[in-house]
Amino acid sequence: MIIRGGIMKLFISRFSILLIFSCCSLAADFKAAISVRNITPNPLLPVSGGVGPSSPTHTQKGNLTVRALVLADQDTRVAIVSTDFLGFPSVLGEKVRAQVSSIPSTNILIGATHTHSAPDAYGFPDGKGGFSADLKYLDEVCRKIAECINEAVSELKPVHLKIGTGKARGKIAFNYYAEKLYDPRCDVIQAIDATNGKPLATLVNYAIHPEVLGSNQGILSPDLIGPLYDRIAEKGHGTAIFMNGAQGGMVTADNRGPEGKDLRTWEECERIGKLLADESLRIISNAEIQKSPDLECFSKQVKFPIGSPLACDRIWP
């Protein structure tokens, strides 16, 4: 997702979506609401860092959540959803959309924080002829996401918007293969309650792999995104929601310690998450307030070919 001034572009696996905020409007009140659900499994489930078997867990650091931010004007309603998973496949996205009747399915945008310390949502092979995903758990996650969206719709209230873009400073991210080859810009949208002037929700868009802890330490966690959420709330800027950017291969968290050794600790998650939160709030602090923006949403289904003789030879020699 990329936000530039009054334009927000979101790219997900099934749709290409363009949201446009226009600040020159005489329309009815612009509205927003945000809702959160805890999806931490009890008992803890194995976690996935990518294709292949999941890894067992014995410890929890922070809670996994799903979050839905709903934006609406007189004519358009959009839900932006963030999930604490490595990814969220379209088949699950469609299960969510089927449970929401108040927003067009093409206007429900579902993304993942890309934490490497959450249960498998894809059903990767477990190496034993089966898969690692817990289908009952994923059904419950889909139900809770739909519940979040529906609750946010029911709680919509007049808001003003602030939209800002700027360079996030400090030791947050780097490109593993080419240190400085990454986009340091952080894009922020903040919804401010029109009745009391207090921030209601803060959306942060930044490119980073939340893999400080990784998948092989026996820890289930939102990684650095959890501390980011907590920091924004503690500073009085409402409920936060994170949408990842163009992390590619491979823009990751800069948790390099002395002599280049990675610091794979919860304390390092807190350092990076809090720093990114502070930078996000700095970037949005002086942004212009848009009191009655218009909201437009355009979507187009896109398909990318993924099969080739070369790929088949590599997977099935």
C-alpha positions in Angstrom: 0.0 0.0 0.0 1.3 3.4 -0.9 -0.1 6.8 0.2 0.9 10.0 -1.5 -0.8 13.2 -0.4 -4.5 12.6 -0.9 -4.1 9.4 -2.8 -3.8 6.0 -1.3 -3.0 3.0 -3.5 -3.3 -0.6 -2.2 -2.0 -3.6 -4.0 -3.1 -7.1 -2.8 -3.0 -10.5 -4.4 -6.5 -10.5 -5.9 -7.2 -6.8 -6.6 -5.5 -3.6 -7.5 -7.3 -0.8 -5.6 -7.0 2.9 -5.8 -8.5 5.1 -3.0 -8.7 8.8 -3.6 -9.3 11.4 -0.9 -10.3 14.8 -2.1 -10.2 17.7 0.3 -12.4 19.9 -1.7 -15.8 18.6 -0.7 -19.2 20.0 0.4 -20.5 16.4 1.1 -21.9 15.0 4.3 -19.7 14.1 7.2 -16.8 11.8 6.5 -17.0 8.9 8.9 -14.6 6.2 10.3 -14.4 3.5 13.0 -11.9 0.8 14.0 -12.4 -2.5 15.7 -9.9 -5.1 17.1 -10.1 -8.8 18.0 -7.5 -10.9 19.8 -6.8 -14.1 17.7 -4.0 -15.5 19.9 -4.6 -19.3 19.9 -5.1 -21.1 23.2 -3.3 -23.4 23.4 -0.5 -22.0 21.3 -0.1 -23.3 17.8 3.1 -23.9 15.8 4.3 -20.8 13.8 5.3 -20.4 10.1 8.1 -18.4 8.6 7.5 -19.6 5.1 7.0 -22.6 2.9 7.5 -25.9 4.7 6.7 -27.3 8.1 5.7 -25.0 11.0 7.8 -24.8 14.1 6.5 -25.7 17.6 6.0 -22.9 20.2 6.2 -22.8 24.0 6.2 -19.1 24.7 4.0 -16.1 23.8 5.3 -12.5 23.4 2.4 -10.1 22.8 -1.0 -10.9 21.4 -2.0 -11.6 17.8 -4.8 -9.4 16.6 -7.0 -8.6 13.6 -8.0 -5.0 13.0 -10.5 -3.4 10.7 -10.6 0.3 9.9 -13.8 1.3 8.1 -13.9 4.6 6.2 -17.1 6.1 4.7 -18.6 9.1 3.0 -22.0 9.6 1.7 -21.5 7.3 -1.3 -18.6 5.0 -0.6 -17.6 2.6 2.2 -14.2 0.8 2.5 -12.8 -1.6 5.1 -9.0 -1.9 5.5 -8.1 -5.0 7.5 -4.8 -6.0 9.0 -4.0 -9.5 10.3 -1.1 -10.8 12.3 0.0 -13.5 9.9 2.8 -14.2 7.4 0.1 -13.8 4.7 -3.7 -14.1 4.3 -4.7 -16.1 1.2 -7.6 -15.1 -1.0 -9.6 -18.2 -0.1 -9.8 -17.0 3.5 -10.4 -13.4 2.3 -13.5 -14.6 0.4 -14.8 -16.4 3.6 -14.5 -13.1 5.4 -16.2 -11.1 2.6 -19.1 -13.6 2.5 -19.9 -12.7 6.1 -20.1 -8.9 5.5 -23.2 -7.5 3.7 -22.7 -3.8 4.4 -19.6 -3.2 2.3 -19.0 -4.4 -1.4 -16.6 -7.3 -1.4 -14.2 -5.4 -3.7 -14.0 -2.6 -1.1 -12.8 -5.0 1.7 -9.0 -4.9 1.6 -7.3 -7.6 3.7 -3.6 -7.6 4.3 -1.1 -9.2 6.7 1.6 -7.7 8.9 3.9 -10.5 7.7 5.1 -11.6 11.1 7.1 -14.8 11.0 5.9 -15.9 14.4 2.2 -16.7 13.8 0.3 -19.8 12.8 0.3 -20.9 9.2 -2.7 -19.5 7.2 -1.7 -21.0 3.9 -1.6 -24.8 4.6 2.0 -25.3 3.7 3.1 -28.9 3.4 4.4 -30.4 6.7 6.8 -32.9 5.0 4.6 -35.8 6.1 2.0 -35.7 3.4 -0.2 -33.3 5.2 -0.2 -29.6 6.1 0.4 -27.4 9.2 -2.6 -25.1 9.2 -5.3 -25.5 11.8 -8.5 -25.2 9.8 -10.8 -24.8 12.9 -8.6 -21.9 14.1 -8.6 -20.2 10.7 -12.4 -20.5 10.5 -12.6 -18.7 13.9 -10.1 -16.0 12.6 -12.3 -15.4 9.6 -15.4 -15.1 11.8 -13.6 -12.6 14.0 -12.4 -10.5 11.1 -16.0 -10.2 9.8 -17.1 -9.4 13.3 -14.5 -6.6 13.4 -15.7 -5.1 10.1 -19.4 -5.4 11.0 -18.8 -3.8 14.4 -16.8 -0.9 12.9 -19.6 -0.3 10.4 -22.1 -0.1 13.3 -19.9 2.4 15.2 -19.1 4.8 12.3 -18.8 8.4 13.5 -17.8 11.8 12.0 -14.1 12.2 11.7 -11.5 14.5 10.1 -8.5 13.1 8.3 -4.8 13.8 8.3 -2.5 12.2 5.7 1.2 12.4 5.8 4.3 10.9 4.1 7.9 11.2 5.3 11.2 9.5 5.8 11.3 7.3 8.9 14.6 8.0 10.6 16.7 5.8 12.7 17.7 2.1 12.8 14.4 0.5 11.7 14.9 -1.3 8.4 17.5 -2.2 5.7 17.9 -4.3 2.6 19.6 -7.5 3.5 21.3 -7.8 0.1 22.0 -4.2 -0.6 21.9 -2.2 2.6 20.6 1.1 1.4 18.4 -0.2 -1.5 15.0 0.3 0.1 12.2 2.9 0.5 12.5 4.6 3.9 9.2 6.5 3.4 6.5 5.9 6.0 2.9 6.8 5.0 0.3 7.6 7.7 -3.4 8.2 7.8 -5.0 9.4 11.0 -8.7 9.7 11.7 -9.6 12.3 14.3 -12.9 12.3 16.1 -14.8 15.4 14.8 -16.6 15.8 18.1 -13.7 16.0 20.6 -10.6 16.5 18.4 -8.9 13.3 19.6 -7.3 10.7 17.3 -9.5 7.7 16.8 -7.3 5.6 14.6 -3.8 5.7 13.1 -2.9 3.7 10.0 0.9 3.1 9.4 2.2 1.9 6.0 5.9 1.0 5.9 7.9 -1.7 4.2 9.5 -4.2 6.6 9.8 -7.9 7.4 8.7 -8.3 11.1 11.0 -11.2 11.7 13.1 -10.1 14.6 12.1 -13.2 16.5 11.6 -15.5 13.5 9.9 -18.9 13.5 12.5 -21.1 15.1 12.7 -19.8 18.7 9.5 -21.4 20.0 7.8 -18.0 20.3 4.4 -17.0 19.1 4.3 -13.2 18.6 3.2 -10.2 16.4 6.9 -9.3 16.5 7.7 -5.6 16.3 4.1 -4.7 15.2 2.8 -5.4 18.7 5.0 -2.8 20.4 4.2 -0.3 17.5 0.4 -0.7 18.3 1.0 -0.3 22.0 3.2 2.8 21.6 0.7 4.6 19.4 -2.1 3.9 21.9 0.0 4.9 24.9 0.7 8.2 23.3 -3.0 9.0 22.8 -3.2 8.5 19.0 -6.0 6.0 19.0 -6.0 2.4 17.8 -3.3 1.7 15.3 -3.4 -0.5 12.3 -0.4 -1.6 10.2 -0.3 -2.3 6.5 3.0 -3.5 5.0 4.7 -2.0 2.0 7.0 -3.1 -0.8 9.3 -5.3 1.4 10.4 -7.4 -1.6 13.5 -9.5 -1.2 14.6 -8.4 1.1 13.8 -5.3 3.2 13.9 -6.5 6.8 14.0 -5.2 10.4 17.4 -3.8 11.2 18.2 -5.8 14.3 21.9 -6.1 13.6 23.8 -5.9 16.8 27.6 -5.7 17.6 29.8 -7.4 15.0 26.7 -7.9 12.8 25.1 -10.5 14.9 21.3 -10.4 14.9 19.5 -9.4 18.1 16.6 -11.8 18.1 14.9 -10.7 21.3 11.6 -9.2 22.4 13.5 -6.2 23.6 14.7 -5.6 20.1 11.1 -5.9 18.8 10.1 -3.2 21.3 13.0 -0.9 20.2 12.1 -1.1 16.5 8.4 -1.1 17.0 8.4 1.9 19.3 10.8 3.8 17.0 8.6 3.2 14.0 5.6 4.3 16.0 7.3 7.5 17.1 8.4 8.3 13.6 4.9 7.7 12.3 3.5 10.2 14.8 6.2 12.7 13.9 5.3 12.4 10.2 1.6 12.9 10.8 1.9 15.7 13.4 2.0 18.6 11.1 -0.2 17.2 8.3 -3.1 19.3 7.1 -6.5 18.4 8.6 -9.1 17.5 5.9 -12.5 18.1 7.4 -14.9 16.7 4.7 -12.9 14.6 2.2 -14.6 12.6 -0.5 -13.7 8.9 -0.8 -13.6 6.9 -4.0 -12.5 3.3 -4.4 -11.7 1.7 -7.7 -10.7 -2.0 -8.1 -9.5 -4.3 -10.8 -8.9 -8.0 -10.7 -5.3 -8.8 -11.9 -3.8 -12.2 -12.7 -0.1 -13.1 -12.8 1.2 -16.3 -14.4 3.3 -18.3 -12.0 3.9 -21.5 -13.9 6.9 -22.2 -16.2 8.8 -25.3 -17.3 11.8 -23.9 -15.3 9.8 -23.5 -12.1 8.3 -27.0 -12.5 11.7 -28.5 -13.0 12.9 -26.9 -9.8 9.9 -28.0 -7.7 9.4 -31.5 -9.2 12.8 -32.7 -10.6 
